[in-house]
Amino acid sequence: MITWLLLLSLFRESTQDGLEDGVLHCGPQNVTLVHNNQTLLLKWEDDPSCSVMRDGLVYELQLLIADKPVHNDEVVVAPAQIGSTHSWKWTSHLPSRCARPSVRLRSQYNNQSSTWMQKTLPDQGEILVLPKEQMFEVGSTATFCCMVPDGESIKTMFLLNYKGSNVTTTKISEHVHSLTVHLDQQSENWRDVICETTKGKNTASFHAGYPPSDSSLQCETQDLESINCFWNITRKTEDVEEVRRKYLLQESPCNIGPMHQLGKCSQKVELDAAERNWTLTVTNPLGKLELHDRADLTKRVHMVAPDKVTASTVNPRNISLKWSWTVKKYSNLNLTCQVDVSDGNSNTKTENFGVGLTAAVIKDLIPHWDYDVRVRCGTAQHFWKWGDWSKSVKIRTKGDVPDALDVWMKVKEDQTVMSWKMPLANQSHGEIFDYKVAWAMTKDKNQPNQTNVSRSNHSLTLTLDPSEEYMVTVTARNINGSSSPSTIIIPHRNLDKSEVKTSWINGSNGSFFLSWPVSPNTSCGYIVDWCPVFGKCYFEWMKVPPNRTNTTIFSKNFEDGRRYLLSIYACTEGAPVLLQRREGYIRETKIEGELFKLKYKQEDSAVEVSWEPISLEKQTASIHGYILYYQDKSGNIFNVSTVDPEATSLTAKNLNISRYTFTVTASTAFGLCGNSSISVTLNSPADNLIMLTLISLGAVFLILSVSIIICYRHWACIKDKVCPPIPKPVLTEKWLTSPDEHTVRHLPFDQSHYNEVLDVPELHDQFRPPQPVVGQDYMPFAFSQTPKGYYNKPLKKLQPCLTLPTTGLTSQPGLPSFPINDVFPNPSYNLIVQGEDQQSQSHPEIQEGMPIIDSEYQPQSPEESFTTAELEEEPDSPVSCVSTYILLPQKTSK
């Protein structure tokens, strides 16, 4: 009996524990399966029979994909939790619906299990791309899946408008494909995943971004009534509203609008002189960030810009400014204000101090010049930062006299060129009218010479005495007056003929670098001038302060391949002192074309090839020497050279009698330039002598031929000069009157011909130009020459020429005097001299104006006239009979 009771109690206990036939009746009920993107959520409740379980329960879960278990898990339910709702989550790398997962669930107790209960997500019956509108952080990996209902298949799956890396697609089943991408860049907007199937397509959107990373919060005040906070936005703010960052300042929203690098948020607050914490909270769907700043904002005043900035007073070299403040609390602050002055090329800033400062003075300005002026201020005590700039104000200063001119000179012999640099706009202080140049000797105390030069000219040439020292002053004039005079002393000697030697200099990078030793003579610095060596010297110059002994010269007028002369002077209280001279090129260029006009001269077996000196204008590079190449007809080449750049000839020696080609070239930094050639055939010395003889004979023949031709063409003129015409004889008024009234000179005659002596009156010449003889009966007066002299034809038998004694002959007044060898004068008869075989039948004409007197003496008849001829003059002959004749009176018989 007791045994049956024990068996009955055991059966009842087993029934109370929910076991029947080894099957656990306590299990899950009201099971639900939901999804959220990539997460599955399973919920269930306990069967009422589970309430008798005293030791708690264990639920076994199994995740199946495509009816294959892929994950197992357990959920332990404590005794106190029996009867409540239980849940289980599972997150997949794929959206939960992509693989149509199923979850099986059963309970376990004392090695006994309930039956499996399975839940599967329902089929949507459409194309799905998951997840939708998901946000990802840049740098993460995202997986999307595409599901299609039965009867459809997937063709392709891809990203639109996003270039990610490591994009891969995977086929999970016939109805499910997945796409995985590494998000390595931020997307400015939503981007799409496209899934195309055999019957259509579907999309899902996503955004790749960053959690908030703003930094460096800093707060300040401008009006002492509000707070302005600034911070750095490390990344551009998003354009998508759903993912845009949200800002809270002191828990109050900030409407900051679009920002790029600097964020700003302002709020009205009550400020006190104490430090406070200022907090900015930044959030977006990917994260949250808080920024903090602790400060006393009364010490962080960023002032607003001054208002109504104007010029109250304008002078040539200073301006007075004034302005006002829109914030009244500034009037109690100790301020420092900065004035920025710009002239278009440079900026200068000046600072002014004061409580509630509203005015400032700007000094050291350029007269007649335009300026842009603006002002900003800050607190002098607890200076935080400069305030905002005011609006720029344009101001023009008043005009003034021009600045002193920069004057220099060049002296050459008695010519002095005064030159000055044209004043710049910031030096003229108004329009220049003209220039005045005055000069005088330094020892001269009188009023100097002066002249005006038009404003378009900037030089003047003066003719000064080189032996005197002059002082020259130059001034410029505008509407406001004349500038201070610029004075320069012209020395009494020619600077250009100084004994300073010229050295060589090489240009570099379009300039010349000059250095020189310190000069003890300098008192006001140094002057460096330069101009081209050839052509007209348009010189330029620059002035160097006394503490410098080097400079680099640049000029827009420098040209490559042109030689320049540079001079360095010491500026003294008197005339400038020449220190050094340099010559050189900015950059040498190759000498193009033929450079030489060659000549040659042979001396025995040597040939000297010469050329004219090379002008500097053709020397686009410095010539270091010359080389003479000579090549014979066999092709052998020889050369001779010189390093003298001034050489004008080179000689090739010991040459053979052959044909040579001579080539002269100049040696420069660019190599050999300016090649010129000449071909020469050498002659032997004998050939040269024959050639010289032939040339001499030819020259003599040419001279004689030219002389003969000239004499032949001008024979009449030569004859007239050598033998001028004989003047006609002229009779005195009473030469035929009584012989007692005249002094008679006796002429000696040869007694063999004449037995009586006749008294012959004096004959006188009256020279007249030759008179032409008219008529055919008159023949020109002619002479026939005989070896012994000239004779009248009728007296041809007389051999000696009639002579007159030299004694007793005295010249009478009014008659020409004749030297001892002169011809005895004739009576002025027009005589016809006939040839030996011809006698003239005409009678002599009596000179016009001569009285005809009947006398027993008659002029000689033509038959008795003498023919003049040159006689060989005998030493004892007192009178020469050359080129004249004597007519003797003849006694006529009655």
Residue pairs with C-beta under 8 A, 6 or more apart in sequence:
16 52
17 52
17 53
17 109
17 110
18 24
18 25
18 26
18 49
18 50
18 52
18 53
18 109
19 25
19 110
19 112
22 112
23 112
23 114
23 115
24 107
24 108
24 109
24 112
24 113
24 114
25 47
25 49
25 114
26 46
26 47
26 49
26 50
26 52
26 53
26 57
26 107
26 109
26 114
27 47
27 50
27 106
27 107
27 114
27 115
27 117
28 44
28 45
28 46
28 47
28 59
28 86
28 105
28 106
28 107
28 114
28 117
29 44
29 45
29 46
29 47
30 43
30 44
30 45
31 42
31 43
31 44
31 105
31 117
31 119
32 42
32 43
32 44
32 119
33 40
33 41
33 42
33 103
33 119
33 120
33 121
34 40
34 41
34 43
35 41
35 95
35 96
35 97
35 121
36 96
37 95
37 96
37 130
37 131
37 134
38 91
38 92
38 93
38 94
38 95
38 96
38 131
39 89
39 90
39 91
39 92
39 96
40 63
40 89
40 90
40 91
40 92
40 96
40 101
40 103
40 121
41 87
41 88
41 89
42 61
42 87
42 88
42 89
42 90
42 103
42 105
42 119
43 85
43 86
43 87
44 59
44 85
44 86
44 87
44 105
44 117
45 83
45 84
45 85
45 86
46 57
46 77
46 82
46 83
46 84
46 86
50 57
50 82
50 83
50 107
51 82
51 83
53 79
53 82
53 109
54 79
55 79
55 109
56 76
56 77
56 78
56 79
56 81
56 82
57 76
57 77
57 82
57 107
57 108
57 109
58 74
58 75
58 76
58 77
58 107
58 108
58 109
59 74
59 75
59 76
59 77
59 86
59 105
59 106
59 107
59 108
60 72
60 73
60 74
60 105
60 106
60 107
60 108
60 113
61 72
61 73
61 74
61 75
61 88
61 103
61 104
61 105
62 69
62 71
62 72
62 73
62 103
62 104
62 105
62 116
63 69
63 70
63 71
63 72
63 73
63 90
63 101
63 102
63 103
64 70
64 101
64 102
64 103
64 104
64 118
65 99
65 100
65 101
65 102
66 99
66 100
66 173
67 102
71 90
73 88
73 90
75 86
75 88
77 86
88 103
90 96
90 103
92 98
92 99
92 101
93 143
94 143
94 145
94 172
94 178
95 130
95 131
95 143
95 144
95 145
96 121
97 121
97 124
97 128
97 130
97 147
98 130
98 145
98 146
98 147
98 172
98 176
98 178
99 145
99 172
99 173
99 176
100 120
100 121
100 123
100 147
100 176
101 120
101 121
102 118
102 119
102 120
102 121
103 118
103 119
103 120
104 116
104 117
104 118
105 116
105 117
105 118
105 119
106 113
106 114
106 115
106 116
106 117
107 113
107 114
108 114
123 149
123 150
124 147
124 149
125 149
126 149
126 202
127 146
127 147
127 148
127 149
127 152
127 195
127 197
127 199
127 200
127 201
127 202
128 146
128 147
128 202
129 144
129 145
129 146
129 193
129 194
129 195
129 202
129 203
129 204
130 144
130 145
130 147
130 204
131 144
131 204
131 206
132 204
132 205
133 190
133 204
133 205
133 206
133 242
134 142
134 204
134 205
134 206
134 207
135 206
135 207
135 208
135 209
135 243
135 285
135 286
136 142
136 183
136 206
136 207
136 208
136 209
137 183
137 208
137 209
137 210
137 211
137 286
138 183
138 184
138 185
138 186
138 208
138 209
138 210
139 183
139 184
140 182
140 183
141 166
141 180
141 181
141 182
141 183
142 180
142 181
142 183
142 206
142 208
143 178
143 179
143 180
144 157
144 178
144 179
144 180
144 181
144 193
144 204
144 206
145 172
145 176
145 177
145 178
145 179
146 154
146 157
146 176
146 177
146 178
146 179
146 195
146 197
146 202
147 175
147 176
148 154
148 175
148 176
148 197
149 175
150 175
152 175
152 197
152 198
152 199
153 174
153 175
153 197
153 198
154 171
154 175
154 177
154 195
154 196
154 197
155 196
155 197
155 198
156 194
156 195
156 196
157 169
157 177
157 179
157 193
157 194
157 195
157 196
158 167
158 179
158 193
158 194
159 167
159 179
159 181
159 191
159 192
159 193
159 194
160 191
160 192
160 193
160 194
160 203
161 191
161 192
162 181
162 187
162 191
162 208
163 185
164 181
164 182
164 183
164 184
164 185
165 181
165 182
165 184
166 180
166 181
166 182
167 179
167 180
167 181
167 182
168 179
168 180
168 181
169 177
169 178
169 179
169 180
170 177
170 178
170 179
170 180
171 177
172 178
177 195
179 193
183 208
185 208
186 208
186 209
186 210
186 235
187 206
187 207
187 208
187 209
188 238
188 239
189 207
189 239
189 240
190 205
190 206
190 207
190 240
191 205
191 206
191 207
191 208
192 203
192 204
192 205
192 206
193 203
193 204
193 205
193 206
194 201
194 203
195 201
195 202
195 203
207 238
207 240
207 242
207 243
209 238
209 243
209 284
209 286
210 235
210 286
211 284
211 286
211 287
211 288
211 289
212 245
212 282
212 283
212 284
212 286
212 287
212 288
212 289
213 234
213 235
213 289
214 231
214 232
214 233
214 234
214 245
214 263
214 280
214 282
214 289
214 291
215 231
215 232
215 234
215 291
216 231
216 232
216 291
217 229
217 230
217 231
217 278
217 280
217 291
217 292
217 293
218 229
218 230
218 231
218 293
219 227
219 228
219 229
219 230
219 278
219 293
219 295
219 297
219 300
220 227
220 228
220 229
220 230
220 295
220 297
220 300
220 301
220 302
220 384
220 385
221 227
221 228
221 271
221 297
221 298
221 300
221 301
221 302
222 228
222 301
222 302
222 303
222 304
222 327
223 304
223 327
223 329
224 271
224 298
224 301
224 327
224 329
225 268
225 269
225 271
226 266
226 267
226 268
226 269
227 249
227 266
227 267
227 268
227 269
227 271
227 278
227 297
228 264
228 265
228 266
228 302
229 249
229 264
229 265
229 266
229 278
229 280
229 293
230 262
230 263
230 264
231 262
231 263
231 280
231 291
232 261
232 262
232 263
233 259
233 260
233 261
233 262
233 263
236 260
237 244
237 245
237 258
237 259
237 260
238 244
238 245
238 284
242 285
243 284
243 285
243 286
244 284
245 282
245 283
245 284
246 253
246 282
246 283
246 284
247 253
247 254
247 256
247 263
247 265
247 280
247 281
247 282
248 254
248 280
248 281
249 265
249 267
249 278
249 279
249 280
250 267
250 269
250 278
250 279
251 279
251 281
252 267
254 265
254 267
254 280
256 263
256 264
256 265
265 280
271 297
271 298
272 298
273 296
273 298
274 296
275 294
275 295
275 296
276 294
276 295
276 296
276 297
277 292
277 293
277 294
278 292
278 293
278 294
278 295
279 290
279 291
279 292
280 290
280 291
280 292
281 288
281 289
281 290
281 291
282 288
282 289
282 290
282 291
283 289
298 382
299 382
299 384
300 384
301 333
301 378
301 379
301 382
301 384
302 384
302 385
302 387
302 388
303 327
303 330
303 335
303 376
303 377
303 378
303 379
303 387
303 388
304 325
304 326
304 327
304 387
304 388
305 375
305 376
305 387
305 388
305 389
305 390
305 391
306 323
306 324
306 325
306 337
306 358
306 375
306 376
306 377
306 390
307 323
307 324
307 325
307 326
307 390
308 323
308 324
309 321
309 322
309 323
309 373
309 374
309 375
309 390
309 391
309 393
310 321
310 322
310 323
310 393
311 319
311 320
311 321
311 373
311 393
311 395
312 320
312 321
312 322
312 359
313 319
313 320
314 320
314 395
314 396
314 397
314 398
315 397
315 398
316 365
316 367
316 368
316 397
316 398
316 399
316 400
316 429
317 363
317 364
317 365
317 366
317 367
317 397
317 400
318 361
318 362
318 363
318 364
318 365
319 361
319 362
319 365
319 371
319 373
319 395
319 397
320 359
320 360
320 361
320 362
321 339
321 359
321 360
321 361
321 362
321 373
321 375
322 358
322 359
323 358
323 359
323 375
323 390
324 358
325 331
325 356
325 358
330 356
331 355
331 356
332 355
332 356
333 355
333 356
333 379
333 380
333 381
334 353
334 354
334 355
334 379
334 380
334 381
335 353
335 354
335 355
335 356
335 357
335 377
335 378
335 379
335 380
336 351
336 352
336 353
336 357
336 377
336 378
336 379
336 380
336 383
337 351
337 352
337 353
337 354
337 357
337 360
337 375
337 376
337 377
337 378
338 349
338 350
338 351
338 375
338 376
338 377
338 378
338 386
339 349
339 350
339 351
339 352
339 360
339 362
339 373
339 374
339 375
340 347
340 348
340 349
340 373
340 374
340 375
340 376
340 389
341 347
341 348
341 349
341 350
341 362
341 365
341 371
341 372
341 373
342 371
342 372
342 373
343 366
343 369
343 370
343 371
343 372
343 426
344 370
344 372
350 360
350 362
350 363
352 360
352 361
353 380
357 377
360 375
362 373
365 371
365 397
366 397
366 426
366 429
367 397
367 398
367 399
367 400
367 429
367 430
368 396
368 397
368 398
368 399
368 400
368 428
368 429
368 430
369 396
369 397
369 425
369 426
369 429
370 394
370 395
370 396
371 394
371 395
371 396
371 397
372 392
372 393
372 394
373 392
373 393
373 394
373 395
374 389
374 390
374 391
374 392
374 393
375 389
375 390
376 386
376 387
376 388
376 389
376 390
377 386
377 387
378 384
378 385
378 386
378 387
399 429
399 430
399 478
399 479
399 480
400 429
400 430
400 480
401 429
401 478
401 480
401 481
401 482
401 483
401 484
402 423
402 427
402 428
402 429
402 430
402 432
402 476
402 477
402 478
402 482
402 483
403 423
403 427
403 428
403 429
403 483
403 484
404 483
404 484
404 485
404 486
405 420
405 421
405 423
405 435
405 474
405 475
405 476
405 483
405 486
406 420
406 421
406 486
406 543
407 418
407 419
407 420
407 472
407 474
407 486
407 487
407 488
408 419
408 420
408 488
408 527
408 529
408 539
408 541
409 416
409 417
409 418
409 419
409 472
409 488
409 490
410 416
410 417
410 419
410 496
410 529
410 531
410 537
410 539
411 417
411 490
411 491
411 494
411 495
411 496
412 494
412 496
413 466
413 494
414 463
414 464
414 465
414 466
415 461
415 462
415 463
416 461
416 462
416 463
416 464
416 470
416 472
416 490
417 459
417 460
417 461
417 462
417 539
418 437
418 459
418 460
418 461
418 462
418 472
418 474
418 488
419 458
419 459
419 539
420 435
420 458
420 459
420 474
420 486
421 458
422 458
423 432
423 476
428 476
428 478
429 478
429 480
430 478
430 479
430 480
431 478
431 479
432 455
432 476
432 477
432 478
433 455
433 477
433 478
433 479
434 452
434 453
434 454
434 455
434 476
434 477
435 452
435 453
435 454
435 455
435 457
435 458
435 474
435 475
435 476
435 477
436 450
436 451
436 452
436 453
436 474
436 475
436 477
436 482
437 450
437 451
437 452
437 453
437 460
437 462
437 472
437 473
437 474
438 448
438 449
438 450
438 472
438 473
438 474
438 485
439 448
439 449
439 450
439 462
439 464
439 470
439 471
439 472
439 473
439 490
440 446
440 447
440 448
440 449
440 470
440 471
441 465
441 468
441 469
441 470
441 471
442 469
442 470
442 471
442 489
443 468
443 469
448 471
448 473
451 460
453 460
462 472
464 470
464 490
466 492
466 493
466 494
467 492
468 492
469 489
469 490
469 491
469 492
469 575
470 489
470 490
471 487
471 488
471 489
471 490
472 487
472 488
472 489
472 490
473 485
473 486
473 487
473 488
474 485
474 486
475 482
475 483
475 484
475 485
475 486
476 482
476 483
477 483
488 576
489 574
489 575
489 576
490 575
491 574
491 575
491 576
495 576
495 578
498 578
500 578
500 579
500 580
500 581
501 581
502 565
502 581
502 582
502 583
503 580
503 581
503 582
503 583
504 582
504 583
504 584
504 622
505 512
505 514
505 566
505 582
505 583
505 584
506 584
506 585
507 558
507 584
507 585
507 586
507 587
510 554
510 558
510 586
510 587
511 552
511 553
511 554
511 558
511 586
512 530
512 552
512 553
512 564
512 566
512 582
512 584
512 586
513 550
513 551
513 552
513 553
514 528
514 550
514 551
514 552
514 553
514 566
514 568
514 582
515 549
515 550
516 526
516 549
516 550
516 568
516 579
516 580
517 549
518 549
519 526
519 570
519 577
519 579
521 570
521 572
521 577
522 546
522 570
522 571
522 572
523 546
523 571
523 572
523 573
524 546
524 571
524 572
524 573
525 543
525 544
525 545
525 546
525 548
525 571
526 543
526 544
526 546
526 548
526 549
526 568
526 569
526 570
526 571
526 579
527 541
527 542
527 543
527 544
527 568
527 569
527 571
527 576
528 541
528 542
528 543
528 544
528 551
528 553
528 566
528 567
528 568
528 569
529 539
529 540
529 541
529 542
529 566
529 567
529 569
530 539
530 540
530 541
530 553
530 555
530 564
530 565
530 566
530 567
531 537
531 538
531 539
531 540
531 564
531 565
532 538
532 562
532 563
532 564
532 565
533 563
533 564
533 565
533 583
533 616
534 563
534 615
534 616
534 617
535 617
538 557
540 555
540 557
542 551
542 553
543 571
544 551
553 566
558 564
558 586
559 586
560 585
560 586
560 587
560 588
560 589
560 620
561 585
561 587
561 588
561 589
561 620
561 621
562 585
562 586
562 620
563 583
563 584
563 585
563 616
563 619
563 622
564 583
564 584
564 585
564 586
565 581
565 582
565 583
566 581
566 582
566 583
566 584
567 578
567 580
567 581
567 582
568 578
568 579
568 580
568 581
568 582
569 576
569 577
569 578
569 579
570 576
570 577
570 579
584 622
585 620
585 621
585 622
588 620
588 621
588 622
588 668
588 669
588 670
589 620
589 621
589 670
590 620
590 621
590 668
590 670
590 671
590 673
591 618
591 619
591 620
591 621
591 666
591 668
591 670
591 673
591 674
592 620
592 673
593 674
594 674
594 675
594 676
595 614
595 618
595 666
595 673
595 674
595 675
595 676
596 611
596 612
596 614
596 664
596 674
596 676
597 611
597 612
597 676
598 609
598 610
598 611
598 662
598 664
598 676
598 677
598 678
599 609
599 610
599 611
599 678
600 607
600 608
600 609
600 610
600 662
600 678
600 680
601 607
601 608
601 610
602 608
602 680
602 682
602 683
602 688
604 685
605 653
605 654
605 655
605 656
605 682
606 651
606 652
606 653
606 654
606 655
607 630
607 651
607 652
607 655
607 660
607 662
607 680
607 682
608 649
608 650
608 651
609 628
609 649
609 650
609 651
609 652
609 662
609 664
609 678
610 648
610 649
611 648
611 649
611 664
611 676
612 648
613 646
613 648
614 623
614 666
614 674
618 674
621 668
621 669
621 670
621 673
622 645
622 668
622 669
623 645
623 666
623 667
623 668
624 643
624 645
624 667
624 668
624 669
625 641
625 642
625 643
625 644
625 645
625 647
625 666
625 667
626 641
626 642
626 644
626 647
626 650
626 664
626 665
626 666
626 667
627 639
627 640
627 641
627 664
627 665
627 667
627 672
628 639
628 640
628 641
628 650
628 652
628 662
628 663
628 664
629 637
629 638
629 639
629 662
629 663
629 664
629 665
630 637
630 638
630 639
630 652
630 655
630 660
630 661
630 662
630 663
631 637
631 638
631 660
631 661
631 663
632 656
632 658
632 659
632 660
633 658
633 659
633 660
638 652
640 650
640 651
640 652
641 650
641 667
642 650
650 664
652 660
652 662
655 682
656 682
657 682
657 683
657 684
658 681
658 682
659 679
659 680
659 681
659 682
660 679
660 680
660 681
660 682
661 677
661 678
661 679
661 680
662 677
662 678
662 679
662 680
663 675
663 676
663 677
664 675
664 676
664 677
665 672
665 673
665 674
665 675
665 676
666 672
666 673
666 674
683 691
711 718
723 883
725 769
725 770
725 781
726 770
726 781
726 883
726 884
727 765
727 766
727 767
727 768
727 769
727 770
727 828
728 766
728 768
728 770
728 771
728 828
728 829
728 830
728 847
729 763
729 765
729 825
729 826
729 827
729 828
729 829
729 831
729 847
729 887
730 764
730 765
730 766
730 768
730 827
730 828
730 847
731 763
731 764
731 827
731 828
731 846
731 847
731 850
732 761
732 762
732 764
733 851
734 741
734 742
735 742
735 761
735 762
735 763
735 827
736 761
736 853
736 855
736 857
737 853
739 759
739 761
742 761
742 762
743 762
744 759
744 760
744 761
745 760
745 762
745 804
745 805
745 808
745 809
746 757
746 759
746 760
746 805
747 757
747 760
747 802
747 804
747 805
747 888
748 803
748 805
749 757
749 802
750 798
750 800
753 797
753 798
758 888
758 889
758 891
760 888
760 889
761 889
762 812
762 815
763 824
763 825
763 826
763 827
763 886
763 887
764 812
764 814
764 815
764 816
764 825
765 815
765 816
765 825
765 826
765 828
766 828
768 828
771 830
773 779
773 780
773 830
773 832
777 840
777 841
777 842
778 832
778 842
779 832
779 833
779 834
779 840
781 831
781 832
781 833
782 833
783 790
783 833
783 867
783 868
783 869
784 790
784 835
784 836
784 867
784 869
785 869
785 870
786 869
787 872
788 799
788 869
788 871
788 872
789 801
789 869
789 870
789 871
789 872
789 881
790 801
790 866
790 867
790 868
790 869
790 870
790 871
790 881
790 885
791 798
791 801
791 866
791 867
791 868
791 869
792 860
792 864
792 865
792 866
792 867
792 885
793 833
793 834
793 835
793 836
793 863
793 865
793 866
793 867
794 861
794 862
794 863
794 864
794 865
795 864
795 866
796 836
796 867
801 871
801 877
801 881
802 866
802 881
802 886
802 888
803 877
803 878
803 879
803 881
804 824
804 878
804 879
805 878
806 820
806 878
806 879
811 817
815 825
816 825
818 824
818 825
820 878
820 879
821 873
821 879
821 880
821 882
822 879
822 880
823 879
823 880
823 881
823 882
823 883
823 884
824 879
824 884
824 886
825 884
826 884
826 885
826 886
826 887
827 859
827 887
828 847
828 850
829 844
829 845
829 846
829 847
829 859
829 887
830 844
830 845
830 847
831 844
831 862
831 865
832 840
832 842
832 844
832 862
833 865
833 867
834 840
834 862
839 862
839 863
840 862
842 862
843 861
843 862
844 859
844 862
846 852
856 891
856 892
856 894
857 889
857 890
857 891
857 892
858 889
858 890
858 892
859 887
859 889
860 887
860 888
860 889
860 890
861 890
864 890
865 885
865 887
866 885
866 886
866 887
867 885
868 881
868 883
868 884
868 885
869 881
870 882
870 883
871 880
871 881
871 882
873 880
873 882
